[in-house]
Amino acid sequence: MNSFFDKVKHLADEHDEKVDQALEKVGDVIDERTGGKYTEHIEKGVAAAQEYTGKNDTQP
């Protein structure tokens, strides 16, 4: 199981910009569906996920 997570982490590192963009879009969809009630929490979650995806983060 450990090698699976290593592969996922490696792919996320290689494609960091695309992963960050996808996370941003997912956050926008969730925010829209919740009517903006949890915008601050969603933005924090997206930022934390983007930080975790790789060393060459495109969005802080």
Chimera marker file (.cmm) of the C-alpha trace (Angstrom):
<marker_set name="trace">
<marker id="1" x="0.000" y="0.000" z="0.000" r="1" g="1" b="0" radius="0.5"/>
<marker id="2" x="2.861" y="2.357" z="0.749" r="1" g="1" b="0" radius="0.5"/>
<marker id="3" x="4.137" y="2.286" z="-2.841" r="1" g="1" b="0" radius="0.5"/>
<marker id="4" x="0.697" y="3.390" z="-4.075" r="1" g="1" b="0" radius="0.5"/>
<marker id="5" x="0.868" y="6.540" z="-1.966" r="1" g="1" b="0" radius="0.5"/>
<marker id="6" x="4.446" y="7.125" z="-3.075" r="1" g="1" b="0" radius="0.5"/>
<marker id="7" x="3.319" y="6.976" z="-6.701" r="1" g="1" b="0" radius="0.5"/>
<marker id="8" x="0.436" y="9.365" z="-6.062" r="1" g="1" b="0" radius="0.5"/>
<marker id="9" x="2.752" y="11.811" z="-4.276" r="1" g="1" b="0" radius="0.5"/>
<marker id="10" x="5.252" y="11.582" z="-7.144" r="1" g="1" b="0" radius="0.5"/>
<marker id="11" x="2.541" y="12.297" z="-9.734" r="1" g="1" b="0" radius="0.5"/>
<marker id="12" x="1.235" y="15.216" z="-7.686" r="1" g="1" b="0" radius="0.5"/>
<marker id="13" x="4.769" y="16.626" z="-7.513" r="1" g="1" b="0" radius="0.5"/>
<marker id="14" x="5.252" y="16.248" z="-11.269" r="1" g="1" b="0" radius="0.5"/>
<marker id="15" x="1.950" y="17.902" z="-12.129" r="1" g="1" b="0" radius="0.5"/>
<marker id="16" x="1.710" y="20.362" z="-9.273" r="1" g="1" b="0" radius="0.5"/>
<marker id="17" x="0.283" y="23.232" z="-11.306" r="1" g="1" b="0" radius="0.5"/>
<marker id="18" x="-2.546" y="21.122" z="-12.722" r="1" g="1" b="0" radius="0.5"/>
<marker id="19" x="-3.326" y="19.615" z="-9.318" r="1" g="1" b="0" radius="0.5"/>
<marker id="20" x="-3.442" y="23.091" z="-7.745" r="1" g="1" b="0" radius="0.5"/>
<marker id="21" x="-5.798" y="24.311" z="-10.469" r="1" g="1" b="0" radius="0.5"/>
<marker id="22" x="-8.064" y="21.292" z="-10.012" r="1" g="1" b="0" radius="0.5"/>
<marker id="23" x="-8.176" y="21.837" z="-6.252" r="1" g="1" b="0" radius="0.5"/>
<marker id="24" x="-9.127" y="25.473" z="-6.830" r="1" g="1" b="0" radius="0.5"/>
<marker id="25" x="-11.978" y="24.437" z="-9.147" r="1" g="1" b="0" radius="0.5"/>
<marker id="26" x="-13.235" y="21.848" z="-6.670" r="1" g="1" b="0" radius="0.5"/>
<marker id="27" x="-13.180" y="24.470" z="-3.925" r="1" g="1" b="0" radius="0.5"/>
<marker id="28" x="-15.175" y="26.845" z="-6.125" r="1" g="1" b="0" radius="0.5"/>
<marker id="29" x="-17.809" y="24.183" z="-6.837" r="1" g="1" b="0" radius="0.5"/>
<marker id="30" x="-18.152" y="23.296" z="-3.162" r="1" g="1" b="0" radius="0.5"/>
<marker id="31" x="-18.387" y="26.970" z="-2.231" r="1" g="1" b="0" radius="0.5"/>
<marker id="32" x="-21.085" y="27.512" z="-4.836" r="1" g="1" b="0" radius="0.5"/>
<marker id="33" x="-23.087" y="24.479" z="-3.702" r="1" g="1" b="0" radius="0.5"/>
<marker id="34" x="-22.967" y="25.574" z="-0.070" r="1" g="1" b="0" radius="0.5"/>
<marker id="35" x="-24.116" y="29.055" z="-1.000" r="1" g="1" b="0" radius="0.5"/>
<marker id="36" x="-20.902" y="30.681" z="0.182" r="1" g="1" b="0" radius="0.5"/>
<marker id="37" x="-21.647" y="29.813" z="3.817" r="1" g="1" b="0" radius="0.5"/>
<marker id="38" x="-18.259" y="28.161" z="4.345" r="1" g="1" b="0" radius="0.5"/>
<marker id="39" x="-16.033" y="30.166" z="2.006" r="1" g="1" b="0" radius="0.5"/>
<marker id="40" x="-13.339" y="30.825" z="4.593" r="1" g="1" b="0" radius="0.5"/>
<marker id="41" x="-13.120" y="27.160" z="5.597" r="1" g="1" b="0" radius="0.5"/>
<marker id="42" x="-13.093" y="25.972" z="1.996" r="1" g="1" b="0" radius="0.5"/>
<marker id="43" x="-10.315" y="28.412" z="1.069" r="1" g="1" b="0" radius="0.5"/>
<marker id="44" x="-8.218" y="27.221" z="4.021" r="1" g="1" b="0" radius="0.5"/>
<marker id="45" x="-8.762" y="23.604" z="3.028" r="1" g="1" b="0" radius="0.5"/>
<marker id="46" x="-7.850" y="24.255" z="-0.595" r="1" g="1" b="0" radius="0.5"/>
<marker id="47" x="-4.723" y="26.168" z="0.433" r="1" g="1" b="0" radius="0.5"/>
<marker id="48" x="-3.650" y="23.355" z="2.772" r="1" g="1" b="0" radius="0.5"/>
<marker id="49" x="-4.208" y="20.750" z="0.053" r="1" g="1" b="0" radius="0.5"/>
<marker id="50" x="-2.270" y="22.837" z="-2.479" r="1" g="1" b="0" radius="0.5"/>
<marker id="51" x="0.597" y="23.191" z="-0.039" r="1" g="1" b="0" radius="0.5"/>
<marker id="52" x="0.729" y="19.434" z="0.422" r="1" g="1" b="0" radius="0.5"/>
<marker id="53" x="0.726" y="18.559" z="-3.290" r="1" g="1" b="0" radius="0.5"/>
<marker id="54" x="4.282" y="19.479" z="-4.088" r="1" g="1" b="0" radius="0.5"/>
<marker id="55" x="7.392" y="21.471" z="-3.625" r="1" g="1" b="0" radius="0.5"/>
<marker id="56" x="6.812" y="23.662" z="-6.719" r="1" g="1" b="0" radius="0.5"/>
<marker id="57" x="3.489" y="25.084" z="-5.607" r="1" g="1" b="0" radius="0.5"/>
<marker id="58" x="2.046" y="27.582" z="-8.030" r="1" g="1" b="0" radius="0.5"/>
<marker id="59" x="-0.495" y="29.046" z="-5.616" r="1" g="1" b="0" radius="0.5"/>
<marker id="60" x="0.259" y="29.835" z="-1.983" r="1" g="1" b="0" radius="0.5"/>
<link id1="1" id2="2" r="1" g="1" b="0" radius="0.2"/>
<link id1="2" id2="3" r="1" g="1" b="0" radius="0.2"/>
<link id1="3" id2="4" r="1" g="1" b="0" radius="0.2"/>
<link id1="4" id2="5" r="1" g="1" b="0" radius="0.2"/>
<link id1="5" id2="6" r="1" g="1" b="0" radius="0.2"/>
<link id1="6" id2="7" r="1" g="1" b="0" radius="0.2"/>
<link id1="7" id2="8" r="1" g="1" b="0" radius="0.2"/>
<link id1="8" id2="9" r="1" g="1" b="0" radius="0.2"/>
<link id1="9" id2="10" r="1" g="1" b="0" radius="0.2"/>
<link id1="10" id2="11" r="1" g="1" b="0" radius="0.2"/>
<link id1="11" id2="12" r="1" g="1" b="0" radius="0.2"/>
<link id1="12" id2="13" r="1" g="1" b="0" radius="0.2"/>
<link id1="13" id2="14" r="1" g="1" b="0" radius="0.2"/>
<link id1="14" id2="15" r="1" g="1" b="0" radius="0.2"/>
<link id1="15" id2="16" r="1" g="1" b="0" radius="0.2"/>
<link id1="16" id2="17" r="1" g="1" b="0" radius="0.2"/>
<link id1="17" id2="18" r="1" g="1" b="0" radius="0.2"/>
<link id1="18" id2="19" r="1" g="1" b="0" radius="0.2"/>
<link id1="19" id2="20" r="1" g="1" b="0" radius="0.2"/>
<link id1="20" id2="21" r="1" g="1" b="0" radius="0.2"/>
<link id1="21" id2="22" r="1" g="1" b="0" radius="0.2"/>
<link id1="22" id2="23" r="1" g="1" b="0" radius="0.2"/>
<link id1="23" id2="24" r="1" g="1" b="0" radius="0.2"/>
<link id1="24" id2="25" r="1" g="1" b="0" radius="0.2"/>
<link id1="25" id2="26" r="1" g="1" b="0" radius="0.2"/>
<link id1="26" id2="27" r="1" g="1" b="0" radius="0.2"/>
<link id1="27" id2="28" r="1" g="1" b="0" radius="0.2"/>
<link id1="28" id2="29" r="1" g="1" b="0" radius="0.2"/>
<link id1="29" id2="30" r="1" g="1" b="0" radius="0.2"/>
<link id1="30" id2="31" r="1" g="1" b="0" radius="0.2"/>
<link id1="31" id2="32" r="1" g="1" b="0" radius="0.2"/>
<link id1="32" id2="33" r="1" g="1" b="0" radius="0.2"/>
<link id1="33" id2="34" r="1" g="1" b="0" radius="0.2"/>
<link id1="34" id2="35" r="1" g="1" b="0" radius="0.2"/>
<link id1="35" id2="36" r="1" g="1" b="0" radius="0.2"/>
<link id1="36" id2="37" r="1" g="1" b="0" radius="0.2"/>
<link id1="37" id2="38" r="1" g="1" b="0" radius="0.2"/>
<link id1="38" id2="39" r="1" g="1" b="0" radius="0.2"/>
<link id1="39" id2="40" r="1" g="1" b="0" radius="0.2"/>
<link id1="40" id2="41" r="1" g="1" b="0" radius="0.2"/>
<link id1="41" id2="42" r="1" g="1" b="0" radius="0.2"/>
<link id1="42" id2="43" r="1" g="1" b="0" radius="0.2"/>
<link id1="43" id2="44" r="1" g="1" b="0" radius="0.2"/>
<link id1="44" id2="45" r="1" g="1" b="0" radius="0.2"/>
<link id1="45" id2="46" r="1" g="1" b="0" radius="0.2"/>
<link id1="46" id2="47" r="1" g="1" b="0" radius="0.2"/>
<link id1="47" id2="48" r="1" g="1" b="0" radius="0.2"/>
<link id1="48" id2="49" r="1" g="1" b="0" radius="0.2"/>
<link id1="49" id2="50" r="1" g="1" b="0" radius="0.2"/>
<link id1="50" id2="51" r="1" g="1" b="0" radius="0.2"/>
<link id1="51" id2="52" r="1" g="1" b="0" radius="0.2"/>
<link id1="52" id2="53" r="1" g="1" b="0" radius="0.2"/>
<link id1="53" id2="54" r="1" g="1" b="0" radius="0.2"/>
<link id1="54" id2="55" r="1" g="1" b="0" radius="0.2"/>
<link id1="55" id2="56" r="1" g="1" b="0" radius="0.2"/>
<link id1="56" id2="57" r="1" g="1" b="0" radius="0.2"/>
<link id1="57" id2="58" r="1" g="1" b="0" radius="0.2"/>
<link id1="58" id2="59" r="1" g="1" b="0" radius="0.2"/>
<link id1="59" id2="60" r="1" g="1" b="0" radius="0.2"/>
</marker_set>
